[in-house]
């Protein structure tokens, strides 16, 4: 938003707080605080730290930046990667699910990852405990390729006991990827930001075990609602609460039911056009990417944008079954979430398009706010797909 409004990252960092507040819809004081925080950051230290752990830094639109991610609504301005990351779209399937997985869920996730890995399909997941870890391990057992997308800095992997798994992924020709600068530790609001990258890097998203309020299920909704890609769920025992969200998604009709690699490969064949479209969009976005890259390079020369900054204000959501668990109590909603909740309540139910017209915001900003509200239990989905106010108020 800032690069678009001011013409580049360096120009945004040089702007006065009053101008920043108008773009971000924050108070002048808060906008000034965020600007000062960004100015204090040092990209040179980040680059040195990434180099020390064997990683590389990729600029949006630059060499090696994934085209599928570049074609999404909200591509990160910077990526930090260890291992092999292809710019060209590859046949990739996200396998996500509960970190409190059952033995059944772990078995199915590993089986699916092995079957897909044996067919040369890349497995994308979030490196968390439970389903994510089994998906990565299954791909490795099959001698396949897997990508772990982290919500933390590369030097602060979460969970810490998965560091050997991440090393094995890199050694096997896969990749460990994040948009967070070195030193960023796990925080609940970072996991939904990570989830939208998982969905964007994959042509199909498969959920294996997810409760009704689940970060994994919302990853699949991002794939369907924001990226127009296919999502699928594996069925579980009919009385299992950890599969309740999967069953509901299939019942509502926005996710396919799959039982194995054959079903997923059928969805992949239908998604072949997405890869071609991403390459075309990436080519058509060259001028925009160059402008963004030039802005970031200018900012790097002047000290660089911070790891907190605007991202901290975009408090996308608390991942209920992914990442650190927040204490119970009243939801701590962001300013954007409160505005969106009030708008939905005033309209009496609305989708992203209606909210875009009413608020004049970009869809990615609205999607982050609705994602936060859904995870907090403050929004529900009607049968027509529109959001409706439900549960507690923030």
Long-range contacts (C-beta under 8 A, 24 or more apart in sequence): 1-310, 1-362, 1-365, 2-310, 3-77, 3-291, 3-292, 3-295, 7-291, 7-295, 8-291, 8-292, 8-294, 8-295, 8-298, 8-299, 9-77, 9-295, 9-296, 9-298, 9-299, 9-304, 9-305, 10-295, 10-298, 10-299, 10-301, 10-302, 11-295, 12-295, 12-299, 13-38, 13-39, 13-299, 13-302, 13-303, 13-305, 24-310, 24-313, 25-335, 25-336, 25-339, 26-313, 26-335, 30-313, 34-308, 34-309, 34-310, 34-312, 34-313, 37-306, 37-308, 37-309, 38-304, 38-305, 38-306, 38-308, 38-309, 39-303, 39-306, 40-303, 40-306, 41-181, 41-303, 41-304, 41-305, 41-306, 41-307, 41-309, 42-303, 42-304, 43-299, 43-300, 43-303, 43-304, 45-182, 46-80, 46-181, 46-182, 46-304, 46-307, 49-153, 49-155, 49-182, 49-183, 50-80, 50-154, 50-182, 52-155, 53-82, 53-154, 53-155, 53-182, 54-82, 54-170, 55-80, 55-81, 55-82, 55-154, 56-80, 56-81, 56-82, 58-85, 59-292, 59-293, 59-296, 59-297, 60-289, 60-292, 60-293, 60-296, 61-285, 61-286, 61-288, 61-289, 61-290, 61-292, 61-293, 62-289, 62-293, 63-87, 65-289, 66-201, 67-278, 67-279, 67-281, 67-282, 68-92, 68-200, 68-201, 68-202, 68-203, 68-274, 68-275, 68-278, 69-197, 69-200, 69-201, 70-278, 70-281, 70-282, 70-285, 70-289, 71-200, 71-277, 71-278, 71-281, 71-282, 71-285, 72-196, 72-200, 72-226, 72-227, 73-226, 73-227, 73-362, 73-363, 73-364, 73-367, 74-196, 74-364, 74-367, 74-368, 75-200, 76-179, 76-197, 77-292, 77-296, 77-305, 78-179, 78-181, 78-296, 79-177, 79-178, 79-179, 80-153, 80-154, 80-177, 80-178, 80-179, 80-180, 80-181, 80-182, 81-175, 81-176, 81-177, 81-178, 82-154, 82-166, 82-170, 82-175, 82-176, 82-177, 83-169, 83-170, 83-173, 83-174, 83-175, 83-176, 84-145, 84-173, 84-174, 84-175, 85-147, 85-175, 85-177, 88-279, 89-203, 89-274, 89-275, 89-278, 89-279, 90-122, 90-145, 90-275, 91-120, 91-121, 91-122, 91-203, 91-268, 91-275, 92-121, 92-122, 92-123, 92-124, 92-147, 92-201, 92-202, 92-203, 93-121, 93-122, 93-123, 93-124, 93-202, 93-203, 93-204, 93-205, 93-206, 93-264, 93-268, 94-123, 94-124, 94-125, 94-198, 94-199, 94-201, 94-202, 94-204, 94-205, 94-206, 94-219, 94-223, 95-123, 95-124, 95-125, 95-131, 95-132, 95-135, 95-206, 95-208, 96-125, 96-126, 96-131, 96-132, 96-135, 96-195, 96-198, 96-205, 96-206, 96-207, 96-208, 96-210, 96-216, 96-219, 96-220, 97-130, 97-131, 97-132, 97-207, 97-208, 97-209, 97-210, 97-216, 98-130, 98-131, 98-209, 98-210, 98-211, 98-214, 98-216, 98-242, 98-321, 99-128, 99-129, 99-130, 99-131, 99-132, 99-321, 99-322, 99-323, 100-130, 100-242, 100-321, 101-129, 101-130, 101-131, 101-134, 101-208, 101-209, 101-242, 102-209, 102-236, 102-240, 102-242, 104-209, 104-236, 104-237, 104-240, 105-130, 105-131, 105-134, 105-208, 105-209, 105-236, 105-242, 105-243, 106-130, 106-131, 106-134, 108-208, 108-209, 108-234, 109-134, 109-135, 109-138, 109-208, 109-209, 110-134, 110-135, 110-137, 110-138, 110-141, 111-138, 111-260, 112-138, 112-206, 112-208, 112-234, 112-260, 112-261, 112-264, 113-137, 113-138, 113-139, 113-142, 113-144, 113-146, 114-138, 114-139, 114-141, 114-142, 115-142, 115-260, 115-261, 116-142, 116-144, 116-261, 116-264, 116-265, 117-141, 117-142, 117-143, 117-144, 117-145, 117-146, 118-142, 118-143, 118-144, 119-261, 119-265, 120-144, 121-265, 121-268, 122-146, 122-147, 122-174, 123-147, 124-149, 124-198, 124-201, 124-202, 125-149, 125-198, 126-150, 126-151, 126-191, 126-194, 126-195, 126-198, 126-322, 127-157, 127-158, 127-162, 127-165, 127-166, 127-176, 128-158, 128-159, 128-322, 128-323, 129-159, 129-162, 130-209, 131-208, 131-209, 131-216, 133-162, 133-165, 135-208, 136-165, 136-169, 137-165, 139-174, 140-168, 140-169, 140-172, 140-174, 143-172, 145-172, 145-173, 145-174, 146-172, 146-174, 147-174, 147-175, 147-176, 147-177, 147-201, 148-174, 148-175, 148-176, 148-177, 149-177, 149-178, 149-194, 149-197, 149-198, 149-201, 150-176, 150-177, 150-178, 150-180, 150-194, 151-178, 151-180, 151-186, 151-187, 151-190, 151-191, 151-193, 151-194, 151-323, 152-178, 152-180, 152-184, 152-185, 152-186, 152-190, 153-178, 153-180, 153-181, 153-182, 153-183, 153-184, 153-185, 153-307, 154-178, 154-182, 155-182, 155-183, 156-182, 156-183, 156-184, 156-185, 156-186, 158-185, 158-186, 158-323, 177-201, 180-307, 181-306, 181-307, 183-307, 184-307, 186-323, 186-324, 187-324, 188-317, 188-318, 188-319, 188-323, 188-324, 188-326, 189-312, 189-314, 189-315, 189-316, 189-317, 189-318, 189-372, 190-323, 191-215, 191-317, 191-318, 191-319, 191-322, 191-323, 192-218, 192-316, 192-317, 192-318, 192-319, 192-368, 192-371, 192-372, 192-375, 193-311, 193-314, 193-316, 195-219, 195-222, 195-319, 195-322, 196-222, 196-226, 196-316, 196-367, 199-223, 199-226, 199-227, 199-229, 200-227, 202-229, 203-229, 203-230, 203-268, 203-271, 203-274, 203-275, 204-229, 204-230, 204-231, 204-232, 204-264, 204-267, 204-268, 204-271, 205-229, 205-230, 205-231, 205-232, 206-231, 206-232, 206-233, 206-234, 206-258, 206-264, 207-231, 207-232, 207-233, 207-234, 207-245, 207-246, 207-249, 207-255, 208-233, 208-234, 208-246, 209-234, 209-236, 209-240, 209-242, 209-243, 209-246, 210-242, 210-243, 210-244, 210-245, 210-246, 210-249, 210-321, 211-241, 211-242, 211-244, 211-245, 211-320, 211-321, 212-244, 212-245, 212-248, 213-245, 213-320, 213-321, 213-374, 213-375, 213-377, 214-245, 214-320, 214-321, 215-317, 215-319, 215-320, 215-321, 215-322, 215-323, 215-375, 216-245, 216-321, 216-322, 217-245, 217-246, 217-249, 218-317, 218-371, 218-374, 218-375, 220-249, 220-255, 221-254, 222-367, 222-371, 224-254, 224-255, 225-352, 225-367, 225-385, 226-363, 226-364, 226-367, 228-274, 229-271, 229-274, 230-256, 230-267, 230-270, 230-271, 231-255, 231-256, 232-256, 232-257, 232-258, 232-263, 232-264, 232-267, 233-257, 233-258, 234-258, 234-259, 235-259, 252-381, 252-383, 254-385, 314-365, 314-368, 315-368, 315-372, 316-368, 316-369, 316-371, 316-372, 317-368, 317-371, 317-372, 317-373, 317-374, 317-375, 317-376, 318-372, 318-375, 318-376, 319-375, 320-375, 330-392, 330-394, 331-376, 331-377, 331-378, 331-392, 331-394, 332-394, 333-372, 333-373, 333-376, 333-378, 333-394, 334-369, 334-372, 336-365, 336-368, 336-369, 336-372, 337-369, 337-372, 337-373, 337-376, 337-378, 337-394, 338-394, 339-369, 340-366, 340-369, 340-370, 340-373, 341-373, 341-378, 341-379, 341-389, 341-393, 341-394, 344-379, 344-387, 344-388, 344-389, 345-389, 348-388, 349-382, 349-386, 349-387, 349-388, 350-386, 350-387, 351-385, 351-386, 351-387, 354-386
